[in-house]
Amino acid sequence: MMKAKKKPTKRSPSKPGVAVLVATRKGAWIYRSDAARRAWKTSGPHFLGHIINHMVLDPRDGRTLLAAAKTGHLGPTVFRSTDLGKSWKEAAKPPAFAKSPEGMRDRSVDHTFWLTPAHANEPNVWYAGTSPQGLFRSEDGGVTWAPFSSFHDDPIFREWFGSEQDGTPDGPKLHSILIDPRDANHLYFAMSGGGVHETRDKGKTWTPLVKGLEVVEGFDASNIAFHDPHCVRMTSDPDRLWQQNHCGIYRLDRPSTEWVRVGKAMPKKVGDVGLPMTVHPRDPDTAWVFPMDGGGVWPRTSPDGIAGAFVTRNAGKSWKRLSSGMPEGQVWWTVKRQAMAADKGDPVGIYYGTTSGEVWASRNEGEKWGVLARHLPEIYAVETAEIG
């Protein structure tokens, strides 16, 4: 009797793994895991001793990794890797301001602060934000950079830039460069200080988006230079933006141009002042923040020395504390504006890095936390990426 042939077993496609990219005051580290996110492999330190403000993997090709660095001997520059950090090359032409028109002061880049891959239909194109505030674009995967748009030399923007030392730690910054996935010509950026701005014609013209935002008491909200967005995020619905501001948590639903302060629903003892924010990859109603003490002389520590992330799942109507697994007291660190990120898992993984050098991680959207890394230098940025 002939044996029946076994039907071939159908294998479900493997889920992508996760990389957590950690940039610090003295180097960078990469943590890798499979989709389960239970065991991690460490790569690093990369650039030990150098300031790394941001490190981002290009989701369009899954291999190009850029790191914004401020080095002792090279100054401000960008490094590029195409093998997940096994080897690096410095940019041939890092972001640098052109000579200013007559009558305007020349500016020099102190450091590149923010990196953003461009639209999916623009492979190899990246944007970078600097301190002092500048917006740059690379069209060759980060090898060479040039000033983007004419706003650098616009007298009105120059006025909004204010002083190159405006009180922001380490200098004023252009950050939160956001690309509308539906339209490569539609971009946002934020300046600390200087407000949020939008272009729909790829940088030919810019429109401020500060309506509804508060400023520090005693300052004039009509002066854009006094607006201090800390972090702006675009959700899976590109018409919804979230913002963690110097003066609270806000939400913007386009086509409206008025931000709504939703942080008032946070517990009064905690408040809604903070630096970082991250959003759910599929649910525009869900966002996480990590508040800090914004009273008095701005100690920039966890409120009352008690650590805790907060989540909203109803667009800011209510917030829930997420601190299971975190220390119960005597916590005197905070989380910087780029140092909180979400992966694309189900449930979503949440990660944040502290000013005391710890990386905390949750595999269940913040319901339970554990330490991924300890004893790193002060953490400046945390990003996630899908890897094969």
N, C-alpha and C positions, 0 to 999 in steps of 0.2 A: 504494500500500500504506500502510495506516495504521501510524503508529509506535506501538509499545507504550508505554504510559504508564509513566514511571519510578515505582517505589514510593518513597513518601516516606521520607527517611532518618530513622531513629530516633536521636534525640539522648539520650545518657545524661544524667541530671540532674547539673548541676554540683555539685561538692563545695563545702561552705562554706569561706570563708576563715578566717584566724586573726588575732586581735588579741592582742597582748601588752601588758598594762597595767602600767606601772612607776611606783611611788610612791616618792618620795625625800624627803630632809631639806629640800629646797628646791624642791618642785614635782613635777609628774607629766608623764609622756610616754606616748604611745600609738603602738605599732608595728603596722602592718597588712600582711598578705600574703595571697596566694591559697593554695589547698590545697598547692601545691608548696613553699611557704615558702623560695623562693630569693631573691626581691627584696622589699624592705620599704619602706613609706612611713612617714614620721614625722610625728606630730602633737604639738605641744608646743613650749615648756613650757606647761603649764596651772598656774595658781596659783604662778607663779614667786616664790620666796622663802618660801613657806609650807610647813610640815611636812605632808606627806601620808602618813598611816600605812597606808592601804589604799584600793584602787580596784577595784570589782567591777562587771561587767556582768550584768544580770539575764538568765539563760538562758531564763526563761519568756516574755519578750516580745522579747528580742534588741535592746532599744533603751534601757532605763533603766540609766543608769550612775551609781553613787554613789561619792563620794570622801570619806573621813574626813580632816578637816583640823584643824590647830591653827594659827590665824592670829594675827598680831601684834595686830590691832585688834579682831577678832571673838572671839578665844579659841577654844575647842573647838567645832567645828560639823561639819555634813555638807552637801556640795554635791550637786546632782542635775542630770543632763543626760539629755535624751531624743533627742539627735542625735549620739551618739558624741563628745561633747566640744566640739562647735562652739559651744554656749552652755551656761551653767550658772546655776542658781539656788540660793541658800542655803536650807537647811531653815527653815521658819517657826518650828519648835520643835525644836531639836536635843536629843540626849540630855542629861538633867540629873536629878540626884537630887531626890526629894521631901524635904521637911523630915522629919527623923528623929523617931521617937517620943520622948517625954520620957525623959531619962536616957541617951539614946544621942547620940553626937556627930554633928553634921551633916557631910555629905561633899559635895564638889564635884568634877565631872568635870574631870580635867586634859586628857585627850584621848580621843577615840573611837579604838579600836585595831583592831577586827575588824568586818567586815560580812558577813552571810550572807543570801541570799534564802531565804525560807521554803519550805514544801512547794509542789509544783506545783499542788495544789488550793486554795492560798491566794494568788491573784494580788495583787500590790501589797503583800504582807506581807514585812517584813524584820526581821532581828534584828541587834543591835549589841552588842559587848562593849567595855568602857571600862577606863581606868586612872584612879583606883583601881577595883577590880573591881565592875562593874555590868553588868546584862543588861537591854537595852532592846528594844522592839518598835515597829515602825511599821506601820500598816495602810493607808497612803495613798501607798505608793511612796517613802517616805523624806522626805516633807514635814514630818510631825510625829512625834515620838517620845515614848514614855512608859515608865516602869519596868515591867519584865515580871517577874511572879512576886513572891512575898512574901519571897524569901530575902534581899533587901537589908536588911530590918529584923529578920531572924531572929538572935537572940542567939548561937546556935551558929555560924552562918555568919560573923557579925561577928568571933567569936573566931578562926575559921579564916582570915579575911582578914588578920589580923595588922596590923602597922603599915602605914600608907599609903606608907612608904618602907622596903621590906623588903630592899633590896639589889639588887633587879632593876633593871638599867639603865632609866632613865626611868620607874621606878615599877612596881608590880605590875599585872598585866594579866589580864582575862578574855578568853579567845581560843578558837579551835577550836570554834566553835558549829556543831554537826552536826545535820542533820535526817534522820530515817529516811524514805526515799522511800516506804515502805509505810504510814507512819502519821504524820500531822502532829502527833500528841500526844507522839511519842517523840523527845526531844532529848537531846543531850549538850553539855556545855561543859567547858572546862578553865581552871584558874586558876594563874598563876605568881606566888606560890605559893598552894597551896590544893587541889591535886588535880584529879581528873576526876570529874564528876558527871552523873547521868542522871535524867531524868524520863520517865514513861510516861503522865502525866496532864496534860500541857501546863503544867507548872510548879507544880502544886498541892503536890506533894511531890518531893523530890530524894533520890537514893541515891548515896553516894560509891562510886567504882570505883577503889580504890587497892591492892587486894590484889595482892601479888607485886611491887609497885614498890619500888625501893630509894630511900633518901635519903642525903644526904651523911653520911659517916662521923662519928660522934659525936652525931648527932641521932636523935630518937626517931621511928621510922617509924609508930608508932601515932598520932602527932600530925599530922593532915592538913595543918596549916599548913606543915609542912616538905616536903611533896611539891611538886615543881616540874616539871610537864609542860611541855615547850617547844612541841610541836606534835602534834596528834592528827588523823589522817586516816581517813575512812571509805572503804572500797573499793567496787567495783562489786557486791560481795556485802555488803549492809548489816550482816551479822552478823560481819564481820571489821573490826577497827580496828587501825591502826598508830599507834605513838607514838614520837616522838623526845623523850627525857626528859633532864633534867639529869644523870641517872645511867644512861644507856644507851638502847638501842633495844628496843622491846617490841611484842608482838602480842597481841591479845585476840580470841578466837573465842567469840562468844555461843552458847549461853546461859551459858557460863562467866563468872565474875566475877573470874578471876585472870589477870593479865597474865604473859606469858612473855618473859623477856629473851632475845631472839634476836641481840642485838648482840655477844654473846660470840664469835660466829663471825667477827667482823671481825678484820683483822690486828692483832696486839697492839701493834705500833709506832704504829698509827693510833688504835685505840680506837673506842668507839662513842658518844662524847660529841659532840653537835652541836646545832644549832638547827632547821634546816628538814627537811622530809620531803615527798615527793610520791608519788602512787601511780598505777599504770596504770589507764586508764579502763575496761578490759575484763577484766583479769586480776588477781584479788585476791592472787595469789602474788607479784606484782612490785611493788617499791617502790624508790625512790631516796633517798639521803641525801647530805649534804655535811658530813663530820665536821670538827671543829675541835680545836685543842689544848685539852684540858681539864685539863691538869696544872698543878702549881704555883699561881701566882696567877691562873690562867685568862686567858691572854693573848688568847684568842678570835681566833686566827689559824689558817691552815692548818697542820696538823701538820708540824713541821720545815721550814716554808716551802715545802711541796710541795702544790700544789692537786690535788684529785681528787674526783669524785663516786664513789659506790659504788651498785651495784644488786644486789638479790637477785631471783631468778626462781623460787625454791623455798621461799617463805614464811619466809626467814631462815635456812635451813640453811647457806647459803654466800653470800658476797658477792664481787663482782668490781669491781676498780677501773676507772673510766672517765675517762681523762685525755688521750686523744689529741687534740692540738691546743692543749692548755693549756700554760702556761709550765712548764718542767721544774724550776724552783727560784726562790728569792727571792720567794716569794708570801706576803705578810704581811697578807692580808685574810681575811675570813670571809663567810658568807652568813647573813642573819638568818632568823628562824623563818617569816616569810611570803614570803620572797624566792626560792622555788623552786616551779616549777609545771610541769604536763604538759598538752599539748593532747590532742585526741581523734583526731589523725591516725593513719594506718597506713602506715609505722611512726609511733609516737608521737614528738612533738616535746617536748624537755625544755629548760627555760629556768631560769637563775638569775641573780640580781643580787648584786653584791659591795658590801662596805663602801667600796671604792675607786671605785665608780661605773661599773663595767662590767656589761653584760648579755651573758651567754654563752648560746649556743643550739646545739642539736643536732637534726637532722632524722631521726636514726636511733637514737633511744632511748639516746643518750649514747655511742655508739661513736666518734663524731667530733664535735669541738666547734669553733665559730668565734665571733668576737665580733660581736654584733648592734649594740652601742652602747658608746661609750667616753666618758670624761670627764664623766659625770653626777655630780650630788651623791651622797652616801651613799645606797644603795638600801635602802629599808625593806620593800618588798613587790613581788612579781611575781605577776600572775594572767594566765590566758588566757581567751579567749572565742571562740566560733564567731560569724562575722559573714557576712552575705550579700554 
